[in-house]
Amino acid sequence: MTRQQLFAVCFFAILLVLLYQIAIVFRPFLLPVLWAMILAQVTFPLHIRLTTFLRGRATASAALLTVGIMALVVAPVVFLTFLLVHEAGIAYDAINVWVQSGGAKRLPGELSRLPLGRLAQELIGRFVHAYGDLDAFLLQSAKALSGFVVEQVASLAKNAFLLVANFLVMIITLFFFFKDGSRLFQGLYRIIPLEETHKQKIFGRLDQTVTAVVKGVVITAIVQGLLAGIAYAVLDVPFPVFLMALTIVLAPLPFGGTALVWGPVALYLFWVGPLWKAIAMLAWGAGVVTMVDNVLRPLLIGKGAKLPVLFLFFSILGGLAAYGLIGLFLGPILLAILLTAIQIYREDYLSEPPPPPPATTA
């Protein structure tokens, strides 16, 4: 081994050790930084337009966009938290009034008029016999549920330092991504040891995939929530605003999704009547709200990112299982990079070289 080769080996060994140690130091901030990267990538065209409007003042543009995004995140979270606590108390009061008016005593008779009502009435009878005072049990259960909601909010408040710290890391990182994003990207782009054409393909596919995934997830969730919210309001379901917001939050989940909200709502309408409202909620939820997810999300993500629908589905599920909520974005992104790498390998290493030109005789 020559002196130059020995120096190169030692240099890369030290570099790997330093990278490993830096990864350990930065590991607690990985998730908020990844969220900041996704937000910055999606909204960076807006930053460019705003910088042009502000006559080249990139720092001012970065600050305005960061404050705007912070307001868009903080305001709904605070509003929904207060709304959840408030409506948990209203739900407890409503159950209390229902019990005091004799609703628990009328329950077996009401169930007997429904399909499979006799069986339900028998089960309720056994339940009442087992618990004795059904009124007290329902009141205690409602009180416990209301207290659970308040307790969970209080638990979040206890962990507020961690939540606020992660949020501040994301916001600060987002500001510097806006302010210095182009310079950071160019520096990273130059040091990647790949051919120029390969880097262009990978980063182009990465940009395309992130934009398509974010638009697909967010737009689909909002459309599903609005459609479900219309049904909640028209069918006179209690707390329609909160249920609509909860539908939007749960819509990205591949299992259950919006059905975790409109399904119990349909059961509630089936319980209180009239029956047509429950049927309408089931038909609207399964036939419209769910179909929007099955059609709109693959259409926006699959066509935008040019990913096979089957692989896209598994990448979303696997991303959720491996990385949590951010896996909704990381799964398709990693899949897109892999497919691009396979494309580069197929084009550069598996393609047959052109035949040599025919020999000419003098």
N, C-alpha and C positions, 0 to 999 in steps of 0.2 A: 504494500500500500504506500503510495506516494504521500509526501507531506501535505499536498493540497487535498487529496482524498481524505486523509486523516482529519484535517481541519474541517472539511465538509461534514463528515460523520459526527464529529463533536459538536459542531454548530447546530445541526438538526436535532441531535439528542437534547441539547440545552433548550432549543426552541420548543420541543415537545413537552419537556418538563415545565417550562414557563406557561405554555398554553394550558396544560393540565391544572396548574395552580391557579391561573386566572379563571379557568372554568369553575373551580371550586369557589372562588371569591364571588363570581358573578351569578352563581347558581340560584341564590335566593331571589334574584331580580329577573330571572329568565322569563317567567310568564308575563309580568307587566311590560317587559321590553318587547316580547313577541306581539302583544296586543298593540303596542305603540307602532311597531313596524307595519302591521296590517292596516291600522288606521292611517298612518302616514302615506303608505303606498296608494291607498284608495283615494285619499283626498288631496294628494300632491298636485294633480292638475288644477284644482281650485286654488291652491297656494300660488301656483305660477300665474294664474289670471289675476289674483288679488295683488301679487307683487307688481305686476305690470300696471294695474290700476293705481297703486300707491307710488308709481314712478321709481320702481327699483328698490324700495325699502323692504327687503326680505325679512328683517327682524320684526318690523311692525306687522307684516303679514302673518308671520309665524305666531306672534303673540295674539293677534286677533283670532286666528283659527283655533289656537289652543284653548283660549277662553271660551269660544263658541262651542267647541266639542265638550269641554268640561261642563258647561251649562246644560247641554243636551243630555249628558249622562247623569249629573247630580240631581237636577230638578225632577225628572221622572222617578228616580229611586226614592227621593224624600217624599214625593207626593204619594207614591204607591205604598210606602211604609205606613204613613199616617192613615191612608185610606183602608189598609188592611186591618190595622188596630181598631179603627172606628167601626168598620163594618162587621168585625168579629163581635164587638159589643152589641151591635144592632141585631145580629143573628141570634145571640143569646137571648135578648129581649123578646124577639119574635117567637122563639121556641117556648119561652116562659109563658107568653100570652096564649099560645096554642095549647099548652098543657093545662093552664088554668081554666081555659074554656072547655075542657073535657075532650080535647083532641085525642089523647092517649086511649080513653075509653071507647071512642068511636072508631079507633084504628082497625080492630078485627072486622067490624062490619063493613068498613070501607074497602078493606082488602078482599072481602068475599065477593064484591061486585067486579073485581078485576079478573083477567085471565089467570088461571091457577090460583084464584082467590081462596078457595077452600083450603088448599094446602098451605097457603100463606097464613090463613087464619088459624089453622091448627098449630103452625110453628110459632106464631105470635102468642097463642094460648099457652104453649109450653114455656115460652120465654117469660111471659108474665108470671106463670106459676113458679118458675125458677127464681125470679128476682123479686117477686112479691109486689112491691109498690113500683109500678112502671113509671108513674109520674115523677117520683123522686129520682129514679134511675135516669130518666131522660134529662131532667134538670141538672143532675150532677154531671152527666156526660157533656151537655152543652156548656156548662160552666168550665169543665175540664178542658174542652176544646178551645174555648175562648181564652182560658188561661195559658194554654199551650202556645197559641199564637203570640200572646203578649210576652211569654217567656222566651220564645225564639227571637223576637225583636230585641228583648233585653240582652239575650246572649250575643246577638250581632253587635249591640252597643258595647258590650264588654270587650269584644274583639275589634272594636272600632279602630284601635291603633294600628293593627295589622292591615285592615282594609284601607284605612286612610293612607298608610305608608305605601302600600302597593299602588294605590290610585295616584299618589303624588309622583312616584317613580315613573308611572306610565305617562303622566302629563308632562313632567320635565323632559323625559326622553322624547316624547312627541314633539315638544317645542324645538329641541335641538335637531331632530330629524327634519323638521320643516326648514329650520335656519341653515343647517349645514348638510342637508341630505344629499345634495348633488355632489358636493366635494367628498363626502364619506363614500358614496357609491362609486365614484370614479377611482378613489384609492383602492377600494376592495376589488373593483373590476380589473385594475392593472396587475394586482399581485396574484390573481388566480392563474395557475400554470396550465392554461388550456389555449388552444388555438382561437384566433379571433372569431372565426365563423361558429365554433362550438359555443363560445361564451355568448354570442349574440342569440343563438338558438335557445340556450338554457334560460337566460335572463328574459328573453322575449316571451317564452312559454310561462315562466314564473309570473311575470307581470300580468299576462293574459289570464292565468288561472286564479290568482288572488282576486283580481277585479271581478271575474265571473262568479267565484264562490261567494264573495261578500254580497254582491248584488243579488245573487240567487237566494241566499239564506235570508237576508234582510227583507227584500221585496216580497218574497213568498210569505214570510211570517206576518208582515204588516197586512198584506191582502187577506190572508186567512183570518187574522184577528178582526179586521174590519167587517168581513162577511159574517163571522160568528157574532160580532157585536150587534149587527143589524138584527139578527135573529133574536138575540137576548132582549133587545129593546122592544121589538114588535110583539114578542110572545109574553112581554111583561114579566121577565125573570128578575128577581131581586139582584141588586148590585151589578147592573150590566156593564158599567165602566170598569169596575175591578175585574170582572170575568173576561172582558175583552182584553185588558192588559195582560192578564194571566195567560190567555190563549196565545197572544203574541210571544210571550216569554217561552212557553212550552212548545210552540210550533216547530222549532228546529229539531226537536228530538225525533229520531227515526222510529222509535217504538212508542206508541201511544200518541204523542204529539198533541194536537188539538183535541183529540178524542178524550184525553184526560180531563178536559173541561166540559165540552159539550155533551159527553156521555153521561156524567152525573147530572147535568142540567136536564137532560131528557128524562132520566129517572125521577128527578124532582117533579117535573111536569106530569109525568105518568102518575105520580103519587097524588098531587093536589088537583089534577084535572084542569080543564076538560081533556079528554083523551086525544083530541085532534092536535093539541099543542105539542104533546109528546111525540106524536107521529111526525108532525111538521119539523120538530127539532132533529129527530133522527134522520129524516130524509134530507134536510138541509145540511146537517153535519157530515153524513156519509156521502151524499151525492154531490155536494158543492164544495164545502170547506176542505174535506179530505182529498177530493179529486183535484183541487187547485194545487195541493202539495205534490200529488203524483204527476201532474202535468207541467206546472209552472217551474218548479225547482229543477227537475232534470232538463227542461228546455233552456232555462237560463244558464245553468252551470255546465251541462253537457255540451251544448252548442257553443257557449262562450269559451269554455276551456278546451273543447274538442277532446273530451274524455269518454270512453265507453261507459254506458249507463250502468252495466253490471259491476265493473271495476270501481266506478264512482260510488255506488251504493256500499260496497264492502270497505272502501277507503274511509267513508264517513263513519261507518260502524266501528271499524278498527281504530280510527282516530279518536272517537269518543271514549272507547275502552282504554286506550293507552294514555291519552293526554287530557281527558276531561272535555270541557266545553270548547276549548281552543282546538281540539282535535277535529271539530267540524271543518276547520280551515286547513290545519296541517295535513290531514289525511289526503285530501285531493291535491294539495300542493306537492307533497312527496310523490304521489302517483304521477303527476304531470312531469316532474323532474326525471323520474325513472323512465317513463315512456320516451322522453326526449333523449336521454342517454342511450336507450335501446335504438332509437332512430339514428343517432349519430354513429353508433357501432355498426348498424346494418349498412349505412351509406358509405362509411369510410373503410370498413374492414371486411365486409362480406361481399361487397360489389366486385364484380370481376373487372380487372384492368382492361382498358381498350386494347384490341389486337394491334400488334406492331404493324407499321406500314409495310406494304409489300416491297420486297427487295427489287431494286431496279438494276438492270444490266447495262453496262456501258455500251 
